[in-house]
Amino acid sequence: MAKIPNQYSYNLKMASANSQIFQLTSGINQLKEAGKNILAASEKTNFNSDWLFNKFSEKLYISTPF
């Protein structure tokens, strides 16, 4: 995955991984990184992917833009 850091699927996998780490550790940095990855993936869809926001909003507590 290190070779494809700007691809949509990479950003989604990293957001998921950071979300899982946050759930285990409550580390705010992982929550911030997950938010950044979701934003990066969203930018690739021009913010037109409702399922993306719905999927991660169930798992993440996003209160401010990252």
N, C-alpha and C positions, 0 to 999 in steps of 0.2 A: 504494500500500500504506500510505501514511501515514495514510489515513483509516480504516483498519480494524485498528489495532494489537492489539485484544483478541480477534480471531477466531482460531480454531484453525488455519486454513490460513496465516495470517500468521505465527504462531509457528513452524510447521513450516518455512516458507520461510526465516525468519530463522535458525533453528537450522542448517539446511543451509548457508546462506551463511556463517555464522560458523564452521562446521566446515571448510568449504573454505578460508577465510582462515587458520584455525589450521594446516591441513595445509601451506599455503604458507609461513607465517611463523613457525610454532611459538610464536605469541603467546598466552600463557596467558589474557589477557583475552578473546580470541575463544572459547576453550574454555569459560570461565565463562559468557559470554553465550549460547553454544549450550546449555549446561546449563540456564540460566534459561528459555530459550525452550522447551526440551523439557518442563521442569516446568510451565510455563504451559499448554502444549498438553495435557499429561497431566491437569492439574486440570480442564480442560474436559470430559474423558471420565471424570472421577471415578476416574482411575488404572486404567481397565479396558481399555486398549488395548495388548495384548501386542505387536502388530505394530509399534507405534510404538517401544517400547523395543528390540525386536529390530533394527529398521531402523537406529536411531541408535547402538546399542551396537556395531554392526559398524564404524562410522566414528569414534566418539568414544571416548576413554579416560576414562571416568567412574569416578573412584575415591572421590569424596566427594560428598554432596548439595550442591546449590548454593543 
